[in-house]
């Protein structure tokens, strides 16, 4: 039963992939032909889609699904 719940939660949550792009840049400080310091820069552009809504969050917080949430929780608690 727990496996089914975990499976349901994992596949109903939204996964944002490949929307963030990062570029990496490395600089080396040399003195007398020896590397003294290595500086690494990471620059990312993050995007967030504001129209995308998670079904689980909508299901748990929306008033129209209020009775359904109660029945689902009751059914889970009865079977534990």
N, C-alpha and C positions, 0 to 999 in steps of 0.2 A: 504494500500500500504506500509506504514511504517512497519507494522508487517511482511510483506513478505520480506522486505529488511533486517530487523533485523534477521529474521529466516535464511535467506540465509547466512548472515555474520557469525552467530553463528555456523552453521553446515559446513561451508567451512574452518574455521580456525582449525588448528591442535591442538589437545589436547594431551599432554603428561601425561600419568598417570602411576603410579607404576614404574617409572624408577628411582626415587630417594628413597633411603633407609636411614632412620635415626635411630640411636640408642640413647637412653637416659640413663644417669647415674646420680644418686643423691648421694651426700655426706652430712653428717650432722656433725657439730662440736659441741661436748658436753662438758660442764664444770659442774662438780658437779651434774651430772645426768640431767641437763637441756640443751635443745637444744639452742645453741647460734646463729648458722648460718647454713643455708641450701644452698648448692651449687649444682646447676643443670647444667649438661653438655649435650649438644646436638651435636652429630657427624653425619654428613650426607655425603653420597657419591652421587654426582651429575653426571649424564651422559647426554651427548647430542649427538643425532644421527645426524651426519653431512650430511647424504644422504637424510634425510627427508626434503621435500620442501612443503611449504604451497601453495595450489592452488591459493588462492586469491592474495598472493604476486607475484607469477609467472604471473598470469593473468594481474595484474596492471603494472608490470615492464618489461615484455618481449616485445621486438619489434614485434614479430609475432602476438600478440594480440592487437596491438595499435589501429587499426580501430575498433575492437570489443568493446574496452573500451570506445571509443568516442561515438559509437552508443548506448551503454548501458546508459551512462551518459546523452546523449541527450534524450533518451526515458524516463528516470526517471524525468528529468527536465520538459519535456512536460506534464507529468501526475501530477505534483505537483500543 
